[in-house]
């Protein structure tokens, strides 16, 4: 989807009055690794779709475009703070990791994705400066949400974020945290779990 299409979809804005500004700008990204050209490196198909900074833009984009159940298999949506690319190599992500939760029901995935987005743009995490963004991955067998953070080695902060996120998405199952460094070194196992809640 072109950025111009997303912008047109978001221009519906507020009904009269000034738009409701968010504390910071956020960017939606799209990736479909299965569509990348053979031999292309990871992230070759990653595209920034739209950067938003108002409540009205967010709702217009979410309602019209950015729902996981609208994605084809093997595709990802990302919502990251503006200026941070959803890549391990980004300086903001390089020393970080991610909390992950899997989901077997599409409706539950849409709900967890929306609740996470609202918590991020609404600055509901005490450690909001520590959070980079969230990724939803739609797969044939099992979908996944991953909340990316900056400082993997700060266990106290990571545990606080994990507990808060688990509460936000109303998850009863265990969620796990992995370091990006571990995942980079051992791609076959996706890295070892360092923390869990």
C-alpha positions, 0 to 999 in steps of 0.5 A, a space after each residue: 500500500 502506498 503512503 499516499 493511500 494511507 494518508 487519504 484514509 487517515 485524512 477523515 480526522 476529527 469531526 470539527 475542532 482540533 485534532 487530538 495530538 499524541 505525545 509522540 509520532 508513531 509509524 506503521 510499517 508493512 512487511 511480507 517476507 514471503 514476497 521478497 525476491 530470492 536472495 534478498 536480505 531480511 527486511 528487503 520487503 519492509 516498507 514504512 506506510 504512514 506516520 501519525 501523531 493524532 488520535 483521529 489519524 490512528 483510528 482512521 488507519 486502524 479501522 480501514 487498514 491496519 487489522 491483522 485479520 486483513 493480512 495475508 499469510 506470512 505478513 507483518 504489521 509494525 507500529 514503532 516510534 517514529 524514527 525507529 526502524 523495526 530492525 535489530 540493526 536500528 541503534 534504538 533496538 540493537 541492545 534490546 529484545 522482545 516480549 512475545 505471545 502467540 495466538 491461535 484465534 484471529 479475533 483474539 489477535 485483532 483485540 490484543 493488537 488493538 489493546 497494545 496499540 492503544 496502550 502504546 500511543 496512550 503512553 500507558 507503560 510507566 517505562 514508555 521510553 524503553 519501548 520501541 514498538 510492536 509487531 504482529 505476525 500473521 502465520 498459517 499455523 500460529 500468529 504472534 505479537 512481539 513488543 520490542 524494547 531497548 535495554 534487554 539486560 535491565 531485568 527489572 524494567 523488562 519484567 515490569 513491562 512484561 507484567 503490564 503488557 500481559 495485563 493489557 492484552 488479558 493474557 493468561 498464558 506465559 509470555 516470554 522475553 528474548 534478547 535480540 543478540 541471542 536471536 541473531 546468534 542462533 536463528 534456528 532456535 530464535 534465541 533462548 528465553 531470558 525472562 517470562 511472566 
